Amino acid sequence: MELWQIPVLFIAGALAGFLNVMAGGGSLLTVPVMVFMGLPGPVANGTNRIAILAQNLAAIATFRKRGLSQFRLSMSLAACALPGAIAGAMVGVQLEGLWFNRVLALIMIGVMLVMYFDPGNRPAQADHQPNTRQLWWGHILMVAAGFWGGFIQLGVGFIIMPILNRVMGFDLVRTNMHKVFIIAVYTVGALAVFASQLEMSWMIGLALAAGTVLGGYLGAHFTVSRGEQLIKWVLNAVLVVFVVKLLFFP
């Protein structure tokens, strides 16, 4: 790793960490940066998990400090995502290229439609508790979300957020609270798979992680202090930007 790469990785990590906690899509910034620096796609995909883990641990600590935690439910959802993530990572170590761009763009368009144009869902209450049906569907769908997260990570927040918000009924603040915990847990499993199969670039990963810790802290802080309106604005803006980028500038 060259000296000039350290500040570039830190800045990219800070931006990505903030986006990932507030909405998602930060890995669409960090993975191309690492590929530009010469890392093969699968190695960049694996190395990115070091920063993802650090970012979400920082966000979990910040949410807890602000009085937001529900670790029992977060852990049960994460336990469902974990086996999917391990299976996805086993596929991800073989991944070459960015052929999945258009599929990911379609997923993002679907998320926008579900999150913003579904009149059948009233805004969630802060003290909402999911009923039995919501709990079952949330846990089942989390297996698929975990597979995508283990496989490529890019855009996984855009998949997890509708599950927590629309299927399980959480407001967007608590959606992000659960999201960062779930991703932190399954990332441990995915990182173990990548580390066992590939020669990871740990120095680049740690430089990136330093930035994502700052971004994760800021993302969690603004989630709690600014609430749903800021999350909706950031989520909508990020989705539009990345859909355009994936479809027209692959």
Summary of the structure (lengths in Angstrom):
residues: 250
radius of gyration: 16.7
end to end distance: 26.5
largest distance: 53.2
contacts: 953
relative contact order: 0.24
helix: 78%
strand: 0%
